[in-house]
Amino acid sequence: MKKITLALVMLLGTFSMASAELGVNVGISGQIGAFEATAREHEGSTTAASREISGKDDVLTAFGYGSIFIEKTIGRFAIGIDYVPEALESDTSSTSRPDLLAKASGAAATVVNKVQVDFQDLTTVYAQFMITDTLYINYGMISVDVKTKESLGTGSTYGDTDLSGTSVGMGYHHNFDNGMFIRASGNIMEFDGASMTSANSMNVIKVDQINGASGKLSIGKSF
């Protein structure tokens, strides 16, 4: 997140110095799509005598959110920042699982795990190129803070983390005579994996991948 913040400060400084000559676009966007995530919770220490078995879940989650953006244009190129001001809240997921540590010791037990996650300060720094007067492609670097809210029968508690990733997209851009413009695009997002260790250092959650696809509609003004 620090790298994204630094890029934001540098970019806004460039806007203030050169916007009158090079042009600045500002606007708002609405985006809908779906994410697919794969995660596993490992119970027990890797050095423990008990066997360690991983449970695995694939989850497909629909989402919709709004964002604001500001960008500087240089000919057919544009460099910009897109920011989501509100937290994105996932649904609460509840599953029943065997207690693997209890099973390893010969006991039979089932635990209920409930997990809810908030994604905050979703920020994308991107570069955009107009292939024609109306068609463009873009590439972005994404950063988001992940706030976990869990109630796990395994007794684990996990801290917050952050994720980074990339996005690629292609879209349509139309200018109006009054300086307004509209855009419609399709985007693919891929986030790097993450690993979180529980407060008791016994269990580990590993997020292998988070992939998403979305449709985006934007309206803005050129200055």
Buried (B, 14 or more C-beta within 10 A) or exposed (E): EEEBEEBBEEBEEBBEEEBEEBBBBBBEBEBEBEBEBBBBBBBBBEEEEBEBBEBEBEBEBEBEBEBBBBBBBEEEEBBBBBBBEEBBBBEEBEEEBBBBBBBBEEEEEEBEBEBBBBBBBBBBBBBBEBEEEEEBBBEBBBBBBBBBBBEBBBBBEBEEBBBBBBBBBEBEBEEEEEEEBBBEBBBBBEBEEBEBBBEEEBBBBBBEBBBBEBBBBBEBEBE
